[in-house]
Amino acid sequence: MRSAALALSLAALPILAGQPLNYADGATKLAGYLAHPADAKGKVPGVVVIHQWMGLTDHERKVSDDLARLGYAALAADIYGEGVRPANTGEAGKLAGSFKGDRALYRSRIAAAIEALKAQKGVDGSRIAVIGFCFGGTGALEAARGGLPVKAVVSFHGGLDVPTGYTPGPVSAKVLVCHGADDPWVPAKDVAAFQEEMRQGKADYVFVAYAGAVHAFTQKEAGGDNSKGAAYNEAAHRRSWQHMKDLLSEVF
């Protein structure tokens, strides 16, 4: 795994909600977003938020702000690189696919975000979790598969597949998968293979399938038409957020 080299701007960043955070993975510059509870006393747990395939957007910034309101320091990570944002879904598919095809690189970018968050004043580096949405949900699971230093991971409507030839290993982080029961992009064979992977890894995992939900059920910008395969579902969104809150309360 590539070493995560942090930018010098980290040390100077004030601990305030809603601040840009520049960091790096090796020579690659990354541009994230840090939210921190303004009235925190002592060190607080940290949560890395991994974006969906369109890159870091207002959706992940809002999630980070919401996590800060719960008392966590949250870093909306930048997996693609500073200034690298797909212009359309075609570009997004190619860009996300390049990371899903190179899991070592994907894990390196996640590790860089973890180290960037741990480096922040007021963050308890021994209590870190990773959550992600769609493409980012796959990333959250990669953090667990890769044995990155996290207590828990949460995948919201993420892909569950692994590369050909992947050999499951032990999983120490607690795992929560929030899945749309009618998600056409995650076939039943992937669900079954993932659950078997978790059994082989002796993982402490919870898999929740939300009735009537398809892909992207937490994202309002996905619209409300299930026939498109991706749509917002208020009940699944609300319930999955509560399930995440319960897990974070347990591990932290």
C-alpha positions in Angstrom: 0.0 0.0 0.0 1.3 3.4 -0.9 2.2 5.7 2.0 -0.2 8.5 2.8 1.7 11.7 2.7 -0.2 14.6 4.3 -0.2 18.1 3.0 1.3 20.8 5.2 -2.1 22.5 5.4 -3.3 19.9 7.8 -1.6 21.3 10.9 -2.8 24.8 10.3 -6.5 23.9 9.7 -8.8 25.3 12.4 -11.2 22.9 14.0 -14.4 24.3 12.7 -17.4 22.8 10.9 -17.4 23.0 7.1 -13.8 23.6 6.2 -12.0 22.4 3.1 -9.2 20.0 3.8 -6.3 19.5 1.4 -4.3 16.3 1.9 -2.4 13.8 -0.3 -1.9 10.2 -1.2 1.8 10.1 -2.3 2.1 12.6 -5.1 -1.6 12.9 -5.7 -3.3 15.9 -4.3 -6.7 15.4 -2.7 -9.4 17.9 -1.7 -11.7 16.9 1.0 -14.2 18.5 3.4 -13.9 18.4 7.2 -16.7 18.9 9.7 -16.1 19.0 13.4 -18.5 19.6 16.3 -17.8 23.2 17.3 -18.5 22.6 21.0 -16.5 19.4 21.4 -14.7 18.8 24.7 -11.8 16.5 24.5 -11.1 14.2 21.6 -14.0 12.8 19.5 -14.3 9.8 17.2 -13.8 10.3 13.5 -15.8 9.1 10.5 -14.5 9.1 6.9 -17.3 9.6 4.3 -16.6 8.2 0.8 -18.5 9.7 -2.1 -20.5 8.0 -4.8 -19.3 7.7 -8.4 -19.8 11.5 -9.3 -17.1 12.4 -6.7 -17.3 14.6 -3.7 -20.5 16.6 -3.8 -22.9 18.5 -1.5 -24.4 15.2 -0.6 -21.3 14.0 1.2 -20.7 17.5 2.7 -24.2 17.4 4.2 -23.6 13.9 5.6 -20.4 15.2 7.2 -22.2 18.1 8.7 -24.9 15.8 10.0 -22.2 13.5 11.6 -20.6 16.6 13.2 -23.9 17.4 14.8 -23.9 13.9 16.3 -20.6 14.6 17.9 -18.2 13.1 15.4 -15.4 14.7 13.3 -16.2 13.8 9.7 -14.0 13.9 6.6 -15.7 13.7 3.3 -12.8 12.1 1.4 -11.7 12.8 -2.1 -10.9 9.5 -3.9 -10.4 10.8 -7.4 -8.0 13.7 -6.9 -8.1 17.4 -6.7 -10.1 18.9 -9.6 -11.0 15.5 -11.0 -14.7 15.3 -11.3 -16.7 13.4 -13.9 -18.9 15.6 -16.1 -21.5 12.9 -16.7 -22.4 9.3 -15.7 -20.4 7.9 -18.6 -17.2 9.5 -17.2 -18.2 8.5 -13.7 -18.6 4.9 -14.7 -15.1 4.8 -16.2 -13.5 6.7 -13.3 -15.2 4.6 -10.6 -14.4 1.4 -12.6 -10.7 2.3 -12.6 -10.7 2.2 -8.8 -12.9 -0.9 -8.5 -10.5 -2.6 -10.9 -7.5 -1.5 -8.7 -8.5 -2.2 -5.2 -4.9 -1.6 -3.9 -5.1 2.0 -5.2 -8.6 2.4 -3.8 -7.5 1.2 -0.4 -4.5 3.6 -0.5 -6.8 6.6 -1.1 -9.0 5.5 1.8 -6.0 5.0 4.0 -4.8 8.6 3.1 -8.2 9.9 4.2 -8.0 8.0 7.5 -4.6 9.4 8.2 -5.6 12.9 7.3 -8.6 12.7 9.7 -6.4 11.2 12.5 -4.0 14.1 12.1 -6.6 16.6 13.0 -6.5 18.3 16.4 -9.3 17.0 18.7 -9.7 13.7 16.8 -9.3 10.4 18.6 -7.3 8.4 16.1 -8.0 5.1 17.9 -11.8 5.5 17.1 -12.3 5.8 13.4 -15.1 4.5 11.1 -15.6 4.6 7.4 -19.0 5.0 5.6 -19.7 5.3 1.9 -22.4 5.6 -0.7 -22.7 3.5 -3.9 -19.1 3.5 -5.2 -18.2 4.7 -1.7 -20.0 1.8 -0.1 -17.7 -0.5 -2.0 -14.8 1.5 -0.6 -16.1 1.2 3.0 -16.1 -2.6 2.6 -12.6 -2.4 1.1 -11.4 -0.7 4.3 -12.7 -3.7 6.2 -11.3 -6.2 3.7 -7.9 -4.5 3.7 -7.6 -4.4 7.5 -7.4 -0.6 7.7 -7.3 0.8 11.3 -11.1 1.3 11.7 -13.6 0.1 14.3 -16.5 -0.1 11.9 -17.6 0.4 8.3 -21.0 1.1 6.8 -22.0 0.6 3.1 -25.1 2.4 1.9 -26.3 0.8 -1.4 -22.8 -0.1 -2.3 -21.4 -2.8 -4.6 -20.6 -6.1 -2.9 -18.5 -7.7 -5.6 -14.8 -8.5 -5.4 -12.2 -8.9 -8.1 -11.7 -12.3 -9.7 -9.2 -14.4 -7.7 -9.8 -12.5 -4.4 -9.2 -14.7 -1.4 -11.3 -13.7 1.7 -9.3 -12.9 4.8 -10.1 -12.1 8.4 -12.3 -9.0 9.0 -11.8 -7.3 12.4 -14.0 -4.2 11.8 -17.7 -4.4 12.5 -19.6 -4.3 9.2 -23.0 -2.9 8.4 -24.5 -3.2 4.9 -27.6 -1.1 4.1 -29.0 -2.6 0.9 -31.9 -1.9 -1.3 -33.9 -5.1 -1.5 -34.9 -4.3 -5.1 -31.5 -3.0 -6.2 -31.0 -4.2 -9.8 -27.3 -3.3 -9.8 -26.4 -5.7 -7.0 -27.5 -9.2 -8.1 -28.5 -11.9 -5.6 -25.3 -13.9 -6.4 -23.3 -10.9 -5.2 -25.3 -10.8 -2.0 -24.8 -14.5 -1.4 -21.1 -14.3 -2.2 -20.6 -11.3 0.2 -22.3 -13.1 3.1 -20.2 -16.2 2.5 -17.1 -13.9 2.4 -18.1 -12.4 5.8 -18.6 -15.9 7.3 -15.2 -17.0 6.1 -13.7 -13.9 7.5 -15.5 -14.5 10.8 -16.8 -10.9 10.6 -19.2 -9.3 13.0 -21.5 -8.1 10.3 -25.1 -7.0 9.8 -26.9 -7.1 6.4 -30.1 -5.1 6.2 -32.3 -5.2 3.0 -34.9 -2.4 2.8 -38.2 -3.4 1.2 -39.1 -1.4 -1.9 -35.7 0.3 -2.1 -33.5 0.3 -5.2 -30.0 1.8 -5.7 -29.1 5.2 -4.4 -32.0 5.2 -1.9 -30.3 7.8 0.4 -29.9 10.4 -2.4 -32.7 12.8 -3.1 -31.1 13.8 -6.4 -31.8 10.3 -7.7 -35.5 11.1 -8.0 -38.4 8.8 -7.1 -38.8 6.5 -10.1 -37.8 3.0 -9.0 -38.0 1.8 -12.7 -34.8 3.6 -13.4 -33.0 1.4 -10.9 -31.8 4.3 -8.7 -34.3 6.3 -6.7 -34.6 8.0 -3.3 -36.6 6.2 -0.6 -37.4 8.2 2.5 -38.1 5.2 4.7 -34.9 3.4 3.7 -32.9 6.5 4.1 -34.2 7.2 7.6 -33.9 3.7 8.8 -30.4 3.1 7.4 -29.2 6.3 9.1 -30.6 5.1 12.4 -28.9 1.7 11.9 -25.6 3.5 11.3 -26.1 5.7 14.4 -26.7 2.6 16.4 -23.5 0.9 15.2 -21.4 4.0 15.8 -22.7 4.3 19.3 -21.8 0.7 19.9 -18.2 0.8 18.6 -17.4 4.3 20.0 
